[in-house]
């Protein structure tokens, strides 16, 4: 018996599944992901103090031997290390989570869509990690030196709590990671035809203005740290414009 076109499509999509089958599959992927997060948390809990020490190194380097961090509640240090273990555990489990997402959505994608999805996930992860590392190694030392050296006086001494530092540092690292995702975002817009390379280049000056506003929001109020974020983001915008030329949706004749 010859296979019909509909059967070929169903076979390529991984076969037809009922709503209950989809829900059972989703539950399975969620349980595996939650198990990975729990396992990552338990692993990172044992070294949470060392992870937090690594996270605070840019600040303690600026504070020097005389500087130290404090906690103002009996449970604050415990809760801080608990949050550190949870965040680090989520990062450790992220490959498993991404794999489970892939296993859930891949049966419903064509081969070309699978290729794009896998490429976007890998490139997006690369840019996010790159942005976070850039914030940690470049912006953090500049920003903390500005905050401490500018505003600390013999009468005003920096006494930073564990809780406030963790909130401040993680927020900035996530912000840098997200902002460095701009080439991936523009790639999507260009691929579906919402933006064109000509439009991106025409509005370059406005993009630079927005980039400097974003840099002013996410960095200390000094020109050096703002430039440290604005220049890489400008380069990424130009890179995204180049990608739009390569992968942008072609207009029909």
C-alpha positions as CSV (number, residue, x, y, z in Angstrom):
1,X,0.0,0.0,0.0
2,X,1.4,3.4,-1.0
3,X,2.0,6.0,1.7
4,X,-0.1,9.1,1.2
5,X,1.2,12.6,1.6
6,X,-0.6,13.1,4.9
7,X,0.9,10.0,6.3
8,X,4.4,11.1,5.2
9,X,3.8,14.5,7.0
10,X,2.6,12.7,10.1
11,X,5.6,10.4,10.0
12,X,8.0,13.3,9.6
13,X,6.3,15.1,12.5
14,X,6.9,12.0,14.7
15,X,3.4,10.5,14.3
16,X,0.1,11.9,15.5
17,X,-0.4,12.2,19.2
18,X,-3.5,12.9,21.2
19,X,-3.8,15.7,23.7
20,X,-3.4,13.2,26.5
21,X,-0.2,11.9,24.9
22,X,1.1,15.4,24.6
23,X,0.4,16.2,28.2
24,X,2.0,12.9,29.4
25,X,5.1,13.7,27.3
26,X,5.2,17.2,28.7
27,X,4.9,15.9,32.3
28,X,7.7,13.5,31.6
29,X,10.0,16.3,30.3
30,X,9.1,18.5,33.3
31,X,9.8,15.8,35.8
32,X,13.2,15.1,34.2
33,X,14.0,18.8,34.2
34,X,13.0,19.3,37.8
35,X,15.1,16.3,38.8
36,X,18.1,17.8,37.0
37,X,17.5,21.1,38.8
38,X,17.3,19.3,42.2
39,X,20.4,17.4,41.5
40,X,22.3,20.5,40.4
41,X,21.1,22.3,43.6
42,X,22.3,19.5,45.8
43,X,25.7,19.4,44.1
44,X,26.1,23.2,44.3
45,X,24.9,23.4,47.9
46,X,28.1,21.8,49.1
47,X,30.2,24.4,47.4
48,X,27.9,27.4,47.6
49,X,30.3,29.3,49.8
50,X,33.1,29.0,47.3
51,X,30.7,30.0,44.4
52,X,29.7,33.1,46.3
53,X,33.3,33.9,47.1
54,X,34.1,33.7,43.4
55,X,31.1,35.9,42.6
56,X,32.2,38.6,45.1
57,X,35.9,38.6,44.0
58,X,35.6,41.7,41.8
59,X,34.2,43.6,44.8
60,X,36.6,42.2,47.4
61,X,39.5,43.0,45.1
62,X,38.4,46.7,45.1
63,X,37.8,46.7,48.9
64,X,41.2,45.3,49.6
65,X,42.4,43.7,52.9
66,X,40.4,46.2,55.0
67,X,37.1,45.6,53.3
68,X,34.6,42.9,54.3
69,X,31.0,42.0,53.7
70,X,28.3,41.7,56.5
71,X,24.9,40.2,57.1
72,X,22.3,41.9,59.3
73,X,20.0,39.0,60.1
74,X,20.9,35.6,61.7
75,X,19.6,33.7,58.7
76,X,20.8,36.0,56.0
77,X,24.1,34.2,55.2
78,X,22.2,30.8,55.1
79,X,19.5,32.2,52.7
80,X,22.2,33.8,50.5
81,X,24.1,30.6,50.1
82,X,20.8,28.8,49.5
83,X,20.0,31.2,46.7
84,X,23.5,30.8,45.3
85,X,23.1,27.1,45.2
86,X,19.7,27.4,43.5
87,X,21.0,29.7,40.8
88,X,24.1,27.7,40.2
89,X,22.1,24.4,40.2
90,X,19.8,25.9,37.6
91,X,22.9,26.7,35.4
92,X,24.3,23.2,35.9
93,X,21.0,21.7,34.9
94,X,20.4,24.0,31.9
95,X,21.9,21.5,29.4
96,X,19.4,18.8,30.6
97,X,16.6,21.3,30.5
98,X,17.4,22.5,27.0
99,X,17.7,18.8,25.9
100,X,14.2,18.1,27.3
101,X,12.8,21.1,25.5
102,X,14.3,19.8,22.3
103,X,12.9,16.3,22.8
104,X,9.5,17.8,23.3
105,X,9.4,20.2,20.3
106,X,11.6,18.3,17.8
107,X,8.9,15.8,16.7
108,X,6.7,18.7,15.6
109,X,9.4,20.3,13.5
110,X,10.5,19.8,9.9
111,X,14.2,19.1,9.3
112,X,14.9,22.7,8.3
113,X,13.1,24.0,11.4
114,X,15.1,21.6,13.6
115,X,18.4,23.0,12.1
116,X,17.4,26.6,12.8
117,X,16.1,25.8,16.3
118,X,19.3,23.9,17.3
119,X,21.5,26.7,15.9
120,X,19.5,29.5,17.6
121,X,19.7,27.6,21.0
122,X,23.5,27.1,20.7
123,X,24.3,30.6,19.5
124,X,21.9,32.2,22.0
125,X,23.5,30.3,24.9
126,X,26.9,31.4,23.6
127,X,25.9,35.1,23.5
128,X,24.2,35.0,26.9
129,X,27.2,33.4,28.6
130,X,29.5,35.8,26.8
131,X,27.5,38.8,28.0
132,X,27.5,37.5,31.6
133,X,31.3,36.9,31.5
134,X,31.9,40.3,30.0
135,X,29.9,41.9,32.8
136,X,31.9,39.9,35.4
137,X,35.4,40.4,34.1
138,X,35.1,43.9,32.5
139,X,32.2,46.0,33.9
140,X,32.2,44.7,37.5
141,X,35.8,45.8,38.3
142,X,35.3,49.2,36.6
143,X,31.9,49.8,38.3
144,X,32.9,48.7,41.8
145,X,36.1,50.7,41.7
146,X,34.0,53.8,40.7
147,X,31.3,53.2,43.4
148,X,33.8,52.6,46.2
149,X,36.6,55.1,45.4
150,X,34.2,57.9,44.5
151,X,31.8,57.7,47.5
152,X,33.7,56.1,50.3
153,X,35.3,58.6,52.7
154,X,36.8,58.4,56.2
155,X,33.3,59.3,57.5
156,X,31.4,57.0,55.1
157,X,32.5,53.4,54.9
158,X,31.1,50.7,52.6
159,X,29.4,47.9,54.5
160,X,27.8,45.8,51.9
161,X,25.5,42.9,53.0
162,X,25.5,39.5,51.4
163,X,21.9,39.7,50.4
164,X,22.1,43.1,48.6
165,X,25.3,42.1,46.8
166,X,23.8,38.8,45.5
167,X,20.7,40.6,44.2
168,X,22.8,43.4,42.6
169,X,25.3,41.1,41.0
170,X,22.8,38.5,39.6
171,X,20.6,41.3,38.2
172,X,23.5,42.8,36.3
173,X,24.8,39.5,35.0
174,X,21.4,38.6,33.7
175,X,21.0,42.1,32.2
176,X,24.3,41.7,30.4
177,X,23.4,38.2,29.2
178,X,20.1,39.4,27.8
179,X,21.5,42.5,26.1
180,X,24.1,40.4,24.3
181,X,21.3,38.3,22.8
182,X,20.4,41.2,20.5
183,X,22.0,39.6,17.4
184,X,19.9,36.4,17.9
185,X,16.8,38.6,18.3
186,X,17.5,40.6,15.2
187,X,18.3,37.3,13.3
188,X,14.7,36.2,14.1
189,X,13.2,39.5,13.0
190,X,15.2,39.5,9.8
191,X,14.4,35.8,9.0
192,X,10.7,36.3,9.2
193,X,10.9,39.6,7.3
194,X,9.9,42.1,10.0
195,X,13.2,44.0,9.6
196,X,15.5,44.4,6.7
197,X,19.3,45.2,6.6
198,X,18.5,48.4,4.9
199,X,16.2,49.5,7.7
200,X,18.8,48.4,10.4
201,X,21.5,50.5,8.7
202,X,19.2,53.5,8.1
203,X,18.3,53.5,11.9
204,X,21.9,52.9,13.0
205,X,22.2,56.3,14.7
206,X,19.0,55.8,16.7
207,X,20.2,52.3,17.7
208,X,23.4,53.8,19.0
209,X,21.4,56.3,21.0
210,X,19.3,53.5,22.5
211,X,22.4,51.5,23.2
212,X,24.0,54.3,25.2
213,X,20.8,54.9,27.1
214,X,20.8,51.1,28.0
215,X,24.5,51.4,29.0
216,X,23.7,54.3,31.2
217,X,21.0,52.4,33.0
218,X,22.9,49.2,33.6
219,X,26.3,50.7,34.4
220,X,27.6,53.3,37.0
221,X,27.4,56.9,36.1
222,X,30.8,57.3,34.6
223,X,31.9,57.5,30.9
224,X,34.4,54.6,31.1
225,X,32.0,51.9,32.3
226,X,29.2,53.1,29.9
227,X,31.6,52.9,27.0
228,X,32.7,49.4,28.2
229,X,29.1,48.2,27.6
230,X,28.1,50.5,24.7
231,X,31.0,49.7,22.4
232,X,30.4,45.9,22.4
233,X,26.7,46.3,22.0
234,X,27.3,48.6,19.0
235,X,29.6,46.0,17.5
236,X,26.9,43.3,18.1
237,X,24.3,45.5,16.3
238,X,26.6,45.8,13.3
239,X,27.1,42.0,13.4
240,X,23.4,41.5,13.5
241,X,23.0,43.9,10.5
242,X,25.5,41.7,8.6
243,X,23.6,38.6,9.5
244,X,20.4,40.2,8.3
245,X,22.0,40.6,4.9
246,X,22.9,36.9,4.8
247,X,19.7,35.4,6.2
248,X,17.0,38.0,5.7
249,X,13.8,37.0,4.0
250,X,14.0,37.7,0.3
251,X,11.2,39.8,-1.2
252,X,9.2,38.0,-3.9
253,X,9.7,39.3,-7.4
